[in-house]
Amino acid sequence: MAAIDEQGLLELCRRLIRLPSYTGDEGTMAAEVRQTMLALGYHRAWVDSFGNVIGEIRGNLPGPSILFDGHIDTVEVTDAADWAVPPFDGLIRDGRIYGRGASDMKCALAAMIFGLAPLAACPDKLAGSVYISGTVCEETFEGLGLSKVVGQVNPDFVVIGEASALNLKRGQRGRAEIVLTTVGKAAHSSNPAVGKNAVYMMLELINRIRRLPVAQDEFLGEGILELTDILSSPYPGASVVPSRCRATLDRRLLVGETPSAVLTPLQQCVRDLQIEDPEFAAEVQIAEASQTCHTGAVMSGERFFPAWVLPPEHQLVAGALAALQQAGLAPAVTKYSFCTNGSYSAGVAGIPTIGFGPGAEDGAHVRNESIEIAQVNQAAAGYQAIAAKFLCI
């Protein structure tokens, strides 16, 4: 284990927090990360067409490649007046650093950058390459930014740096956004019998869906299906019986579930209602969306982000656990409760993936967001230990 510049790490955390980087506007932060990597001796660093920033430490010997990933976008601060600290100052208080992105996940990315930097000084002892990616648009499209990185560096292993309280994560549920649309018939609200109220139709469909059995996984838990929004059309109604209604469901995915498998039970609910009412009209589909990157490129696709699980005996899990223990940490081997970029690396691309990062899992997207500085330093040591385990001779 090489010494880590903890003061430099802390200063980088503060600089990154002071650079607002909302989704689609991460360009300034990407430039700062690239410049920092090059200043620390990374063999190369670049920004790709999506705006992801990528750095490489390349060994002189052949071997595997490991990609450490942390996203550089954050959710917006819409309630700055209610924060007890300025959201973009990087304030330090009582052993914690405060600000938007402190926990999710600028400090984790900084820990990767500084924790892995010492490896650049010993390429003759490094068999393979270490990559770090600061990916864009994770808050809206889990994994789509990372897919661009994976296509460039072709890693053998991926380490996701999302908050894990320094525990080792070997899986997560995925996420799908499902759109329900009911189609009725408009009428004046003084004479509703000549129309067909699409909201009432939606209520019938949702009630039918709520009676469906919930999928279960022994490790990941329940494949939860939850209503997240509903909107009638026209809105506001202005004395009109709504002719359309749109609702969104959030479905937490289990390993192996496909879009077809997720939609089929919901489509059966529609067919059952059509048997009872031949005029019942509804559609069920996976939501589609697009996101403009800070480079001007547009990413788009279905909002379906698969689940993934790596067996506890897999070499990446077992090796990372041993490395972290040797670094003086005592991680539990668990799962993420939320969706991460691992949905692409493991869930789509099939690349062995784990998660390890500083901060509490429930510390993201909250007012007065903060992270314990000691955990950031420990994470930096942990990232170095994982890389050394697989690449150093």
Secondary structure, 3 states (H helix, E strand, C coil): CCCCCHHHHHHHHHHHHCCCCECCCCHHHHHHHHHHHHHCCCCEEEECCCCCEEEEEECCEEEEEEEEEEECCECCCCCHHHCCCCCCCCCEECCEEECCCHHHHHHHHHHHHHHHHHHHHCHHHEEEEEEEEEECCCCCCCCHHHHHHHHHHCCCEEEECCCCCCCEEEEECEEEEEEEEEECECEECCCHHHCECHHHHHHHHHHHHHCCCCCEECCCEECCEEEEEEEEECCCCCCEECCEEEEEEEEEECCCCCHHHHHHHHHHHHHHHHHHCCCCCEEEEECEEEEECCCCCEEEEECEECCEECCCCCHHHHHHHHHHHHCCCCCCEEEECCCCCHHHHCCCCCCCEEECCCCCHHHCCCCCCEEEHHHHHHHHHHHHHHHHHHHEC
